[in-house]
């Protein structure tokens, strides 16, 4: 019984180590590199949007003309 519990505990801890390691990798990638290098499922988990949708949004925003409005103070 105790051996079964220890085996289960070891599996659980190994899984937690992997999760924490992936979280750290994602944070490092997000902070210093291109987030589009993430696998699509991890990208969606981090940003709640698919990579293709984000690319489409960026392209749509780039094609719009930017004209800042001047603020007139009385």
Secondary structure in CASP SS format (residue, H / E / C, confidence):
PFRMAT SS
TARGET T0000
AUTHOR 0000-0000-0000
METHOD secondary structure of the structure
MODEL  1
X C 1.00
X H 1.00
X H 1.00
X H 1.00
X H 1.00
X H 1.00
X H 1.00
X H 1.00
X H 1.00
X H 1.00
X H 1.00
X H 1.00
X H 1.00
X H 1.00
X H 1.00
X H 1.00
X H 1.00
X H 1.00
X H 1.00
X H 1.00
X H 1.00
X H 1.00
X H 1.00
X H 1.00
X H 1.00
X H 1.00
X H 1.00
X H 1.00
X H 1.00
X H 1.00
X H 1.00
X H 1.00
X C 1.00
X C 1.00
X H 1.00
X H 1.00
X H 1.00
X C 1.00
X C 1.00
X H 1.00
X H 1.00
X H 1.00
X H 1.00
X H 1.00
X H 1.00
X H 1.00
X H 1.00
X C 1.00
X C 1.00
X C 1.00
X H 1.00
X H 1.00
X H 1.00
X H 1.00
X H 1.00
X H 1.00
X H 1.00
X H 1.00
X H 1.00
X H 1.00
X H 1.00
X H 1.00
X H 1.00
X C 1.00
X C 1.00
X C 1.00
X C 1.00
X C 1.00
X C 1.00
X C 1.00
X C 1.00
X C 1.00
X C 1.00
X C 1.00
END
